[in-house]
Structures are given as C-alpha cells and as structure tokens.
Amino acid sequence: MINKDNILNLLENYREILPIIRNRVSETKDRSLSFRYKPINSIKAYLSKKVHVLQFPSKSINYGSLITNRNNRYYIYINTGQPKVYENLRWVSGYYYYQYESEEIRNSDILSIFEETIENEKLYSANLFAIELLINSRLLLEQFNLIKELYVDESLENRIVRLIPIFKLPFKQIVVKLALDGIILDREVVEIIDFRYQTSLPADFDQTILKSSMAIRISNLNSFLNNEVVKVNMLEADLRSFQTAYEQHITSLEILRERQQE
C-alpha cells in the first residue's frame, strides 16, 4: 500500500523506469485511435480477444485482479467489487502484464496479484504504465491550473480530489502523476498522500466513479477454477462464490436449452 513512509522510494523507482514505460505507452497509443483516446474500452476489447477474461465482485480488498496461465491459455480475473477507479487501474495493469510479461507468466506459472505495492518491480511497473496511459500530462496541467483558479480557498489535497472524476483513477495515482510531471513537490506528496478523501468529498463531487460496477462475466470459469495456482492463492470464500456462480450459470443454460427443445 502506498503511504507517506514509502512514497519517496516509490517515486524514485518510478523515475528510474519512466523512459521505458513511456515508450511502451507510446507503442500502445500507436495501435489505433481508440487506444489513444478510449484506452479503457480498447484494452477491454483487446483482452477479451486475447485471453479468457473473468469479472466477478469479491468481498476481499486484498486484491484487485489476477493473471495466470494454464495449458498456454491466459486467464485474467478482474474484481468488480472494488470502486471503478481501481477497476480501471486493474484493467490497464492486466493489459501491461499480458503484453510485456506474458512469457514469464507462461514459463513460471506465476499467479500475479495487482496491488499498490513497491516491493514487486513488475507490479509497480504495471501501475506506472496505467498512470501514464490514462493521465495525459497536458490535460492534467490544464485541469489542475483551472481548478486552482476556480477553488482558490481549497487545500491542495481537495483540489486533487476534483481530478478524480476527470481521469477516473484513484487519488494516490493522480498524486504520483502530479509529482512525476513536476506539478507538485515531493515534500507536498509526503504531506498529502495519506489524505482520507472519501470522508471529505466536495458537495458537488460525482460519487458514481467511486462505486463498484459489480459486473459478472464467468465464461470459461470451470477451467479457471481447476487451475491449481488459483486454488492455492485465491481466498476460499471467493472460490466458493465463483463455484456457486458457475453452477447457477450452468443450471440457467440447461434450463434455456430445455425450453428451446420443447
């Protein structure tokens, strides 16, 4: 979890790999206009064609998404029980992992859990990629300056909160991008990174982006559940939820088939 005790170390790590990540962001944007201007939608469509995507709300806050390989078939699970700002981050992180780390996942049968962490280089590389892809530097500077003009009496952290609906990413990721672009100072980052914005939202803040989508997509779930890596690493309660949903899904399909045959 990103906090004031590790944020400076994280920024140092980010600045070291920033040139590589920005090159990969450019490669992604060059795929098509939709990747440039509608990256979330494009990534969802791309992953849906390339891997088996599973979406299901989990009650656990310990992970947001997961990627694994079974018999040369990639599975990505997105936890849709988390706020949509985090779900957006996980979709892009999943794309990064599949696009740039897929060989390692296949060869070592890795299970990857995407979190806000600085202990795992690949995880913070994926998170930085998401930040750089989803936050345009020019737009960020323009919107930040506009908010400063409109809300003169507000604190720095409250002004940053107003950027959340614009970029549809979590508060801490926006703070990181502001620091990487030199818009705010590192000492300011340390002061505000632990700000509990959820309890201090402006009265005119659109809170829908902080809600969960709760979307369910369970095609190919049976193969996913039979993956030993998943069985060992996923919470038992979530495994049971998946299994129950799968059984209900199969039952519904059987009922539909019976009706079609009548």
N, C-alpha and C positions, 0 to 999 in steps of 0.2 A: 504494500500500500504506500502510495506517495504521501509524504508528510514533511514537516519542516526539518526533521532530522536527516533525511536522505535526499532532499530535493536538489541540493547543490551538487552532490555526487551524480545524481541522475542527469542534471543539465550538462555536466562535464562529459558524461558518457554520450549523451545525445550530440553534443558539438563535435565529438570525435568522428562519429559515423554519419553526420549530417550530409556531407557531399555524396556519399554512396546512396543514402536514402533519397535524396533529391533527384539523383539520376534515375532511380527506379520509379519515382513519382512521374518524372517526365516520360519515361517509357510507357507507363500506364495511361497517361493522358493522351499520348500519341496513338493509342489503339483506335480511338474513334472520338467523334464529338460528344457522344453520350458519356464516355468515360471522363471526358474533360468537364462537362457541365452537369451531368447527372451521375456522379460516381457510385453512389449507393445503389441505385437501381441497376446500373450496368454491372456492378460486382455481383449482385444477387442473381442476375440472369446468367452471368458467366459461370459462377459456381454451380448453378443449377444444371448447366450443361456438362460441366467437367467432373463433378463429384456428386456423391449422394448427400443431399442436404436434409437435415432433420431440425425441426423447430418445435420446441416444447417448453412451457413455463416450469421452471424449477423453483422450489421454495428456498433453496440454498443461495446465499450471497457470496459463496466462496469461489465460484467460477462463473464466467460469462459465456464461454464457448470452448469447444474441444475439437481436435482434429486427430484422426488416426487412420491407419491403413490396414486393410485386411484382404489378403489374396489379391494384391495390386488394385484394390478398389478403395478410394479415399472416402471417408465419411467426415462431415463437418456437422457438429451439433451446436445450435445457437439457442441459448437460454432466453426465451421470450418473456420470462417473468421479471427481468430487470428493466429499469427505465429505458425508454427508447434511445436516449442519448448514449447509453452504454451499449445497447444493442447495435447501434450504428458503428461504434468503435470496433465491436467484435466482428462484424461482417468484413470490415476492411482488414482487420488483423488476420482473419481467416484467409482472405484472398492473398495477403502477403505470404503467409506461411505456406499455402499451397503453391504459389507461384515461384517462391525463392528458396523454400526449404523442403520441397516435396520429396526429393531424392533421399535426404537424410531421414525423413519420416518413414519412407518405404523401407530403407535398408536397416533401420534400427528398431522399427516397430514402436516408435515413440508415441506416447499419448501427451498431447500438449494442452495445457490449461491456460487460457489467456487471462492474466490479471494485471493490475497496476503494480509492477514489481521492478526492482533494479538488480535483483540477484541473477536473473537469467537474461543473457545478452540477446537471445533470439526474441524473447518476449518484448523487451523494450525496443528492439529494432522494429517489430511489427507495430507497436503502439506509436512510435515516431512516424512510421510510414503513414498511418491513419491520420495523424495530426497534420502532416504536411500535405496529404492529398485532399483533406476535407476543409482545410482553412487556407484560403488564398491570402497571401501576405498583403497585397494591395488593398483588398477589400477589408481585411482586418484593421489596417491602419486607418482607413477612411471611416469605418464604423466606430472605431474606438474614439477618434477625434470628434466625430459627430455627437457621440454620447457624452463626451466631456463638455461640449458646448450646451447640450440640452439639459444636463443634470449636474450643474455646477456645484451644488451643495452635497452631492453624494460622495461617499467614500470610494476609493479605488476598487475595493472588492465588490461593492454594489454595482459599479459601472460594468465590471467584468461579467457579473451575473446577467446583465442585459444583453450580453453577446451570445448567451446560450441558445435562445430561440433562433438566432441568425445562423449559427453554424451547426446547431443540433449536435453538440458534443458536450461532455462533462466540463464542469468548472475548472478542474485541475489541468485538463489537457489544453484548455484555452489559455490558462495562465502560463503554461510551459511554452506555448507558441509565442505569446507576447514577449517572453524573455528571450527566446531564440532569435526573434526579429529585432531585439534591442528596443522595444517599445516601453518596457518597464525594466527596472534594475533587478539584479539578483537579490539584493537585500530586501526589496519590496516583495519578491516572490516568497522569501522565507517568512515574511510578516503575514502574508495573506493566504498561503497555501492550505492551511487547515481551517479556513473560514467555513462555518456551517451555514451555507447559503440557503439550505432547504427551510430553515426556520426564519429566514429574513428576506423572503421574496418580495419584490415591489408589488404594490396593489394591482398594477396593470400588467403583470407578468403572465404570459400564456403558459399555464402549467401542463398542458397536454403533452408536451415533449418530455416531461418528467414521469409520465405514466408508462405502464408496460403495454406492449402490443398484445401479449397473451396468445399469439398466433400458434397454431398447431399444424405441423406437417410431418407425417410419420410414414411416408413411403420408404420401403427398404429397412424398416425398423427391425424386423426379425434378424436380418444379417448383422445389424449393428449390435443388437443385444447379445448375440452369440460370440462377439469379439471378446477374447479373454482379457485383453488390455482394458477394455471398458468395464468388464465385470469387476476387476480388481480395483480400479481407480474411481469409479463413479459411486456416489453415495447410494447406500442400499435403498433408501426411501425413493430416490429418483429412479432407480432401476425398477422398483415396483410400480411407480407411476407410469413409466414407459410401457412396461409389460401389460398393465391394465388397459392403457390406451390402445395398445396394439390389439389386444384381444377384443376390445369393443369395436375397433376398426374392422377386424376380420369378420366379426359377427354381423356388422352392418352390411358389409359387402355380400355375405352369404344370403342375407335377407333380400337384398336387392336382386341377386341372381335368381333366387326362388320366385320372386314376383315377376321377373322378366320371362321365366319359363312357363308361368301359368297362362 
